[in-house]
């Protein structure tokens, strides 16, 4: 099949001067620029929604998990790894205990401060050489539905001078995945726009894992009954 018979993987339009992606798919110039990005590691063209932001640059998953990644930490030997893992687990447990106790103390101090007179909207708890300041502030939130009525009264121009509109979106995971997996032609532009709007960022999280296996208590069979030995 010659080049003129190829179609763009994204828009399905015929393309003669195709651009190849990392996995070999063919793209037209417009789709390549709109929906794909080069990997900072291997240089291959990857979908924007599959790219992972790492140290300010987009990478493909293969480059991130590769042991020869340019930003990979230096290898640890077994002894060094054992020491670090053990120390992390110990410090994690200590930090949790400290944080729990700190929150408990904070609540008790706040309760006590609430009964004391305020100076400049703050209470100073002072005992000997130690002191803690309990400050008070007010956070105001506005009901969006009620503010819509205010916008209608004042008009858009005056309203936007008083309030900044912020809109956030959270994906309904199952519905969105089903929508993006669809091949319906009428929603293809919307799917492409959603993929282009998505920004992914890799987040590494460390949590201790209890690897100590609990040994089942073995049930000893009852001793066979027998006659007592004669004295």
ROKEDREN-245404 format. One record per residue (C-alpha): residue in one letter; x, y, z. Coordinates in steps of 0.1 Angstrom, whole numbers, plus 5000, padded with zeros to 4 digits. Layout:
BEGIN
aXYZ
...
***
This chain:
BEGIN
x500050005000
x501550344990
x501850645012
x498850824996
x496550545008
x497450605045
x495050785069
x495750985100
x495150775131
x493451065149
x491251245123
x491150955097
x491851205069
x494151085040
x497751185046
x500651175022
x503351325044
x502751125076
x504451165109
x505150845128
x504450815165
x506550615190
x504350305185
x504350345147
x500950515142
x500650765113
x499551125119
x498851435099
x500851745107
x497851915125
x497051615148
x500651555156
x501051915167
x497751925186
x497551595204
x501151455207
x504351565224
x507951445221
x509351245250
x512151425267
x513951095272
x513850895239
x512451165217
x509550955205
x506151115197
x503651015224
x499951115230
x499751415253
x497351225277
x499950945281
x502851175288
x503951205324
x505451525338
x508751455355
x511151725367
x509451985344
x509551775312
x507151525296
x508251155294
x506850835282
x506150565307
x508950345293
x511550605299
x510350675334
x510550305345
x513750235326
x516750175350
x518950385327
x516650695329
x518751005330
x517251135362
x517250795380
x518850785414
x522150605418
x521750235426
x521850115461
x523349795473
x521349555494
x522849685527
x522150055519
x518649975508
x517949775539
x519150065562
x517050325543
x513850115543
x514250035580
x514850395589
x511950515568
x509550275585
x510850375619
x510650745612
x507150715596
x505850555628
x507450815650
x506151095628
x502650965630
x502750945668
x504251295669
x501551435646
x498751275665
x500051405698
x500651755683
x497051775670
x495751665704
x497751935722
x496652195696
x493052125702
x493452155740
x495352485737
x492652615713
x489952525737
x491752705766
x492553005744
x488853045736
x488153125772
x490853395774
x490653765764
x491953855729
x494454125721
x494654225684
x492453915676
x494953685692
x495653505725
x499153465739
x499653155760
x502753225781
x504252995807
x507853065818
x510253065789
x507752915764
x504853095746
x502253005720
x500253245700
x496653155690
x495553375662
x492053405648
x491053465612
x487753445593
x487353265560
x484453365539
x482853155512
x479953245490
x477053035478
x477353015440
x473552995434
x472853305455
x475753505439
x474253425405
x471253635415
x473653925425
x475353895390
x471853945374
x471354255395
x474654415389
x475554295354
x478554095343
x481054385342
x480354515377
x480054165391
x483454055377
x485054355393
x483854225427
x484253855423
x486653625405
x485053325389
x486852995393
x485752675376
x487252335383
x486451995368
x486751645383
x486351345360
x483551095366
x486050815360
x483850525347
x481750745325
x484750935311
x486650615304
x483650475285
x483250795266
x486850805255
x486750445245
x483850505222
x484550525184
x481450725176
x482250965148
x480051245161
x481951275194
x485451225180
x486251605181
x485051615218
x487151315227
x490251465210
x489651795229
x489351615262
x492551425256
x494351745247
x493051925278
x494151645302
x497451705320
x499051415339
x501551445366
x503251145383
x503151155420
x505350915441
x503950805475
x505850605501
x503850405527
x505250135551
x504149785543
x503849525571
x505749225557
x505949025589
x503948715583
x501848595611
x502548235618
x499448035624
x499247895658
x499647525654
x497047325671
x498547035690
x496546715687
x495346595721
x497546345738
x496245985735
x494445875765
x496045595783
x496245445817
x498245625843
x501545455851
x501345245882
x503345385911
***
